[in-house]
Amino acid sequence: MSSSLSDFKHRIAVDDDVPAIVELMQLSIAENMKHFLSPEEIEATQESMGVDATLIEDGTYFVIEAERDGETVLVGCGGWGKRRTLYGGNQTAGRDDTFSDPSKEAARIRAMYTHPSWVRRGIGSLLLELGEAAARDAGYKTIELGSTVPGEPLYAARGYREVSRETHIGANGADNIIIKMVKTLR
């Protein structure tokens, strides 16, 4: 089944979307990462993933919907952050939820997930375009993100460059690699 970007509708996420977002995140992590990571690495990676309520509160988190069999379905989600937290959900340790200064700090691309049945149809690129445009409109000159290994090819193809790579050890002893990437907004 092919899709064009015009087949997708986007809107700002609201609190009522959280259960569907959580379901999409879990499915995306379980299916989309298994071609890149071992089951143990996926488990470790999950420790730094999840819903970040500040993104929804700030109105910077998008849901992407499509029609399937006459029904609207959630096929992707993601957004951008104007707070200093680079990645992670509400439960992630080390968060800094203070606002960044657009004149000297970067905005952040955050929490991007695509439904496994809808990968390779431009949803990730659409989410990046939406987040980058909104950050640019808010006065940011650069944007950064904390990528997982599976996300790195998309971000590199969209002009992000790696600036650092950290390996965190999950509770199960497996590696969780976070790749910090940055892009200048034009």
QUIJO-V620201 format. One line per field, one symbol per residue. phi: phi as a letter, one per 20 degrees, with the letter a starting at -180 (. if undefined). A space follows every 10 residues. Layout:
phi: ???
This chain:
phi: .ecdgffddc bffcgffggf fgffgfffff efefedcfgf fffffffdcq fdffffgemd ddddcbeclm cecedabrac cddffeboeg effnfceffe egfbcefcec lebcfgfcfm cnffffffff fffffffenf dcbcbdeegf egfffffene cfdabddddf genefcedde ccbeed
